[in-house]
Amino acid sequence: MSESKSVYGGQAVIEGVMFGTGKHTVTAVRHADDSLSYYYLERQSKPWAQKLKKVPLIRGVIALLESTKIGGQHLNYSAEQQEEPEKEPEKKRSKIIDTSLYIGIAILGVFTFFFAKFALTLIPVFLAGLLQPIFPGHALQVVLESVFKLILLVTYLLAISQTKLIKTVFQYHGSEHKVINCYESGQELTVANVQKATRLHYRCGSSFILFTVIIGMFVYFFFPTDPFWLRILSRILLIPVVMGISFEVLQATNKCRNIPVLKYLGYPGLWLQLLTTKEPTDKQVEVAIASFKALQEIEHTPSLLETDARFVKADPLLAGKIVSN
């Protein structure tokens, strides 16, 4: 195509999908009555952050911090939307409890990645250290540590995917990928076309997490495993380094995805996405398409935020809620 396409990213939220570009982010959420509501948040960066996002290795950490902050706000909005008005007083209390659970999950989601990163970094260190008498040697300890890290990651994903809420989120995750893949292939965004697209994508955060495990192993080879306190300290200090390199690898595999041999470099991340994405229903795809098209409207006509009745500003500094018709 002669016209260059914008690069879109996304995130599954509770009963909805968020899409974003470099300037705008929009979430569409489906309510119990089958209606949709939308949430708009402008992506803002400090001047120093904009400069750092141009520096290789550092830009990945900055982008991740910004995405976590923005994604957390969208996730929190989607959780709040699960509270529907109830006329019966006896149902109100249980509804408040349900809503508190959703909001708690949303708030926890802001910290989940960083907590998981520390847990996946340090727990394998202790496990490998316990087995050091059986598996001595620097190289063997690093490999063992990485194996434990991979086992913990896969076990965690398998465990949470058994819950109804997370299953639904993973379905919306799949619908997000399908919409982006359909768009990038030049197909019209219809439910039928989107459902034909793959639910896997090279730029997914799941791939990024797996790359931190793989890249971490190679980085750790250059740092000591003894004494134990130095091993722990080095792993903590190397977290941003591993994240920065993993981000660059993720971007590289995405650029190589259409090259016959090099495309296989991204396959480990795609395999992990078989756990973090599920096939969505048509209704879930409809939500993803609605979110994507709302973002495109704003992207192509920013003035709609001021003139269109759907786009009502809720916060003059950061965000607005887009009220569905």
N, C-alpha and C positions, 0 to 999 in steps of 0.2 A: 504494500500500500504506500502511496506517496505521502499520505498524511501520517505524521508520527503520532503514535499513541501515548497517552499518559500512562505512567506506571502507577498501578493501584495496589494497595495493600489492604488487608482486612483482618477481622477478628470475630469469632463467634462470641455472642453474649447470651444471656438468659432469654430464650424465646425470640432471638433476633440475630442480626448480623450488622457489624460495623464495617464500613469501607472508608478509605482515606487516600488522599494524595498529599503532596507537599504542603498544601495550604488549608485544606478542608477535610473534615471527617463527619460522617453521617451514620447514624444507627437507625434501623427500622426494627420495631418490636411488635409482635402480634399479641393481642389481648385475648382474654377468655371469650369475649363476644365476637371474635374473629376480625375486629377492626385493627388497623395499624396506626401506630404513632411513631414519630421520628424525633431524633435528637441531633442537633448540630453543634459542633464544637470546632472553633477555628484552631488550626495548628500554629502556635506561636513559639518562636525560638529567640532567645537572647542573642545579641550580636556576637558574643564570644562563643556561644554554642554553634552558631552558623559557621564561624571560622573553623572550629574544631571538627565539624562534620565534613570538612574538605580534606582532613588529614587522615591518610590510611592508618589502620589499626585503631586509632582513637575514635574515628567517626562511628564505628560500630557500637561502642560503649555509649556514646552520646545518643545515637539513634534509639538504642534499646531503652535508655532511661526516659526519653521523651515518649516513646511508644507505650511504656509501662504506665506512665502518668496519665496519658490521654486514654489509653485502653481501660484503665481503672475507672475513670469518670464515666465512660460509656457503659461499662459493666454495672456500675452503681445505678445508673439511670434505668437500665433494663431490669434490675432487681426491684427498684421502686415501682415499676409498672405492673409488677405481679400482684400488687394490692388493688383489688377491685372493690368498689363500694358494695357493701352488704346491707340489706334492709333489716335482716333478722339479727337482733342483739346477740342471740346465743351463738351465732356464727362469727360474730365480729372478733371475739377473742382469739379463736383458732386462726382466723385470717391474719391477725396481727402477728401471731407466732410464726406462721408461714412466711410472712413478709420479712420478719426479722431474720429468719433463716436465709432467705434469698439475699438480703442486704449484707448479712454477715459473710456469706460466700463471696459476694462482690468485693467487699473491702479486703477480704483475705486474698482475693485474686490479685490485688495490686502488689502484694508482697510474696505471692506464691513462687514466682520465678526465682527471686533472689534467695528466699529461704531454701527452695529446692536445690539451687545451685550450691549453696553452702553445705547443705546436707549431703548432696551427691558428691561433693568434693571431700568432705571430712570423714564421713562414715566409712567409705572404702579404705581410707588411710588406716583407720583403727582396725578394721577387719584384716587387712593385709598385714599390718604390724603384728597382730596376734598369731598369724601363721608364719611369721618370719623364721622361727626355728625349723619349720618344715620346708619352707620355700625361701632360702636365703639368697643374697645377692641383689645388687641394685636393679639390674634389668628385670629380673624375675619379679621383684617386688612391684615395680612400676606396672608391668603387664597384669599382675594379679590385682593390683589396685584398680586398674581400668576395667578389668573383667567384672569385679564387684560393682563398679559404678554402672556398668551396662545392665547388669542383672537387677540392681535396685531400680533403675529407670524403667525398665520393661515391666517389672513386677508392680511398681507404683501405677503405671498407666493401665495395666490389666485390672488392677484392683478398683480404681476409681471408675473405670468404664462400665462396671457392673451396676452402678447406681443409675436410677432412672433420669435424674437431673443431668448427670454428666453425659449419659448416652444421648440425650436430646441436644446438649451443647455440641457434642461431637458430630451430630447430624447437621447442625447449622454450620459447623466448621467445614463439613463436606460441601454444603451448598455454597459457601463462600468461595471455595476453590473452584467449584464447577462454574460459577459465574465469571470469575476472572479468566479461567481457561477458555470459556466460550467467547468472551470478549476479545481475548488475545488472538484467537483463531479467526476472528473476523465474522463470526456468526451472529445472526440476530438474537437478541436476548429474549427468547421465549422459553417457557417451561420445558417444552419438548427438546429444544436445542441444548439447553443447559443440562438437562438430565443425561444427555448423551456424552457430555464431557467427563473427563476423569476427575475424581475427587482429590487427586494428588497434585502438588505443585512444588516446584524446586525452591521457591522463596519462602516456604513455610517456616514458622518458628520452631516446629517440631524437628525439622532438619537441622536447624541451628543448634538446638539442644544436643542432638546426637553428635554433631561436629565438635562440640565442646568436649565430649568424651574422647573422641578420636584424636583431636588436636592436642588435648591435654596430655594424653599418653606420650606423644612425641616430644612435647615441651618438657615434661617431667624427666625425661632421660638425661637432660642437661643439668639437673639439680639433685642434690643429695637426698638419700632416704634415711641417712643417719647423721647426727643423732635425731631421735624421734621428734623433739621439739622443733628442730630446724625444718624437718619435713613438713610438719603442720603449718609452720609460719610461711614457708615458701609456697605451699598450696594456696593459702589465703591470699598472699600478695600477688600470686600469678593469675587469680581469677579474672581481673580485667584484661590481662595479656592474652589469656586463652580465649576470652570472649571476643577480643578485637581481631585475633587471627581467624577465629571461626566465622565471624561476620564476613571477612574478605573471601574466605573459602566458599561460603554460601553464595555470595555474589558471583564468584567465578564459575561455580557449577551451574548457576542459572544462565550465564552467558554462553556456556558450552552445551546447553541441553539439546541443541539441534545438531551437534557435531557427532557423527556416528560412534566414534570410540570414546570421546571425552564425556559423552552424556552419562556414561555409567558411573562417573565419579559422584554423581548426585543420588544414585540409587539407594545407598544406605539410609539416607534421610527419607526417601520416598517409602521405603519399607517400614520405617517407624510410623509414618503417617497412616499406615493401614490400621494402627491402633488408635490414633488421635482423630481420625475422621471416620464417619459412617455415611452410608448412602442416605440422602435426605428424602423426605416425602415431597410431593408436588407443592403442598402448602408452604413448606419450609423454603423451597426454591423460590416461591413467589415473594416471600419476605426478602430474600437476598437480592432478587431482581429489583424490587421496589427501593431498597436501600441504595443499590448501585445507581439506579436511574435518578434518584433524588440528588445524589452526589454529583452526577454529571450535569444536572440542571444548574446547581449552584456553581459548579466549576466553569460552565460556559456562560452563565449569566449571574454574576455575583450580586447584581442589584436586586435580584429576587428576594434576597434576605431582608430588604427594606420595603419592597413594594408588594410582594405576594403575601396574601393573608395566611398562607400555610406556614410561613417562616416568621415566627414571632420570637423576638429577642427576649431571653430570660435573664441574661447576665450581660450587661454592656461591655464587660471586660473580656469574658471568655467564651460564653456559650449562648445558644438559643435552642428552644424547643420548637420543632416543626410540628404543628398540630394537624393531624390528618383530617381530611374532609369527611 
